[in-house]
Amino acid sequence: MSTTDSVKKLQPHWWRKTLAGGAGGFALALLIVGLFAWYGPGGIRAADKVQFNMWMITPLWMLIFSLTYLFRTGWRALLFMLVVNTVGWSVFLMLRGDLPA
């Protein structure tokens, strides 16, 4: 058995990875910026924080989007984004008091 046979290769599931990075990555970027906005320095009412938060969504989204192509399969990327977003948004909404504990 050669070395290339024993190493698990990345699969080119472009459509699934793109969907995971596009939709799941955007939701995750919003979650990260939302957590910083509400619980970061100065809270939600800090001066100039709105502008900073707005500009941070795109770099975070593109970073997450590009990293989804490193998953071995598209299904793993979709499953990971689904689980991380579900857990993250649930915790965020419970911290804000929008969901019952």
C-alpha angles and dihedrals in degrees: 000000000000126000093252092055094054095049114082108233129217110256119225098233090153099167095051094043091048091050091048092049096041102046102019094040093051092050090048092049090051090050094051093047090045092053090050092046095052102033104024126097112315095007124241094321098058116131116260091000093115092060092047092049092049092053094046095060096074099049091047092047093050092047091052091042092054093045092056089072089066093067113106094235137013092241091058090051092050093046093047093050091046094051096042093047094046094050094040096048091044091054092045093051092046091051090052092047096242094120127050113251 
